[in-house]
Amino acid sequence: MTEEIALIFTNYNISYIFAGLGMTLLIAVATLFGGTFLGTVLALFNHYGKISGKVASVIVEIFRNTPLLLWVIVAIAAVPLRSILARALVATVIFNAAIISEIIRGGLNAVPKGQIEAGRSQGFSFFQIMIYIILPQTFRKIIPTLTSQSITIIKDTSYLAQIGVAELMFVVKKLMSTANTFTGHPITAEDVFILFGAAALIYFVINFGLSVAVRKMQKKLDMKIK
Amino acid sequence: MNSGIFALWRWEALWASRQEFIDAFFVTIKVSVFALALALFLGVVFGLFSSGNNKVLKGIARVYVEFFQNTPLVLQVLFMYYGLLYAGIGLSKEQIGVIGLGVYTGAYISEVVRTGITSIPYGQTEAALSQGFTHLQAMRYIILPQSVKIALPPLANQMVALIKNTSVLAMIAGGDLMYRSNAWASNGTLSYGPAYLLCGILFFCLCFPLTYFAKRYERKLKNQANNSEKEACA
């Protein structure tokens, strides 16, 4: 086993794996921020708009009830951008915006309505009330849920392996299918185990860290409410 | 010939291969149903483990939940697929899908079950035990019937996640709806439009009733809780 590990993890392969990890994190961060921004807009429409609220909730339902992979593949076929990565990002951002908007809506519900009236009476515009009064409180409440959504986002980047974006899953799959070139013998179950095990470990360390953080934040928030 | 992505002749081509899509749809449903059964079984077992008093069982349940929730489903399924392939163990792709999805979703359901059980005050278990119920009887007759009510909405949401996640089978060419739509669309006529639209509609038809039910039921539970609070105040 140890010889096999040494054969597989050459310097070149290690840096290849880390490049894949970098790509995974890049996709995840872009998706999280893009999705949160767009999700906030959707949630505000959904919560305060009448007709636009209906439209927003239809959009949310459509994305919540269909698989991410479908939208990624649709984006690859239909979005007029040059790079595959950019097209895939369009899909992951919009898909997550729909899910995050539901999280934000939950947070908006928890802020007392009187605050809007109070803001109005002080001469704030709707936009100002949102930016300075409502949204900061909303986000403080939903940070734990948003963090656990970011775990899902990181895990879901692995779907992009299907369309050839060189993120962690793709990289590991590729190394596995060419393992015979650096081990010098046909691919064995052991090679699969080592490579996929390494990938699992990397994903686990990041996501477990995040899930511990979620639990800590949740506890702190619960204490404050009590 | 009209080359728009939703041109009429593309729909005709889709209609001509309808049997392929019907078969794929049934693969998706079949995998979902069996995976759900496995997930429910694992979820209840590990949920009971993690809400019980036995430290060892609790630890085992914790490891199970943390491992499967913190690594991607895609990785788990590919791991199993290639591992079994090179170990020479023959499992069909559908079986791999059922096991992969069942074990993954089971980790989530076990957390749903645990929250359901721990949300019932422990005093009720003590009361039941003092009346001569065994621990299992107390669970069966007193605690679980109440937990089920609380757990139903998140359970429905997990079912939706499971159905959507069957698309992971497309990554091992598993013959499911997602795979078939993509394969059909990228072969020959390149009729992406109708194929993806149909795929989306079918997934939506499977999932929407569940999310709708979850939302309604959750609201009902909340209203009940509010009403009983009001009664308590009055």
Boltz contact constraints between the chains, C-beta under 6 A:
constraints:
  - contact:
      token1: [A, 65]
      token2: [B, 204]
      max_distance: 6.0
  - contact:
      token1: [A, 65]
      token2: [B, 207]
      max_distance: 6.0
  - contact:
      token1: [A, 65]
      token2: [B, 208]
      max_distance: 6.0
  - contact:
      token1: [A, 65]
      token2: [B, 211]
      max_distance: 6.0
  - contact:
      token1: [A, 66]
      token2: [B, 200]
      max_distance: 6.0
  - contact:
      token1: [A, 66]
      token2: [B, 203]
      max_distance: 6.0
  - contact:
      token1: [A, 66]
      token2: [B, 204]
      max_distance: 6.0
  - contact:
      token1: [A, 67]
      token2: [B, 164]
      max_distance: 6.0
  - contact:
      token1: [A, 67]
      token2: [B, 167]
      max_distance: 6.0
  - contact:
      token1: [A, 69]
      token2: [B, 167]
      max_distance: 6.0
  - contact:
      token1: [A, 69]
      token2: [B, 178]
      max_distance: 6.0
  - contact:
      token1: [A, 70]
      token2: [B, 199]
      max_distance: 6.0
  - contact:
      token1: [A, 70]
      token2: [B, 200]
      max_distance: 6.0
  - contact:
      token1: [A, 73]
      token2: [B, 182]
      max_distance: 6.0
  - contact:
      token1: [A, 74]
      token2: [B, 196]
      max_distance: 6.0
  - contact:
      token1: [A, 77]
      token2: [B, 192]
      max_distance: 6.0
  - contact:
      token1: [A, 155]
      token2: [B, 72]
      max_distance: 6.0
  - contact:
      token1: [A, 158]
      token2: [B, 72]
      max_distance: 6.0
  - contact:
      token1: [A, 158]
      token2: [B, 74]
      max_distance: 6.0
  - contact:
      token1: [A, 158]
      token2: [B, 75]
      max_distance: 6.0
  - contact:
      token1: [A, 162]
      token2: [B, 171]
      max_distance: 6.0
  - contact:
      token1: [A, 169]
      token2: [B, 74]
      max_distance: 6.0
  - contact:
      token1: [A, 187]
      token2: [B, 86]
      max_distance: 6.0
  - contact:
      token1: [A, 188]
      token2: [B, 86]
      max_distance: 6.0
  - contact:
      token1: [A, 189]
      token2: [B, 83]
      max_distance: 6.0
  - contact:
      token1: [A, 189]
      token2: [B, 86]
      max_distance: 6.0
  - contact:
      token1: [A, 189]
      token2: [B, 87]
      max_distance: 6.0
  - contact:
      token1: [A, 192]
      token2: [B, 82]
      max_distance: 6.0
  - contact:
      token1: [A, 192]
      token2: [B, 83]
      max_distance: 6.0
  - contact:
      token1: [A, 192]
      token2: [B, 86]
      max_distance: 6.0
  - contact:
      token1: [A, 196]
      token2: [B, 79]
      max_distance: 6.0
  - contact:
      token1: [A, 199]
      token2: [B, 75]
      max_distance: 6.0
  - contact:
      token1: [A, 200]
      token2: [B, 71]
      max_distance: 6.0
  - contact:
      token1: [A, 200]
      token2: [B, 75]
      max_distance: 6.0
  - contact:
      token1: [A, 203]
      token2: [B, 71]
      max_distance: 6.0
  - contact:
      token1: [A, 203]
      token2: [B, 72]
      max_distance: 6.0
  - contact:
      token1: [A, 204]
      token2: [B, 70]
      max_distance: 6.0
  - contact:
      token1: [A, 204]
      token2: [B, 71]
      max_distance: 6.0
  - contact:
      token1: [A, 207]
      token2: [B, 70]
      max_distance: 6.0
  - contact:
      token1: [A, 208]
      token2: [B, 70]
      max_distance: 6.0
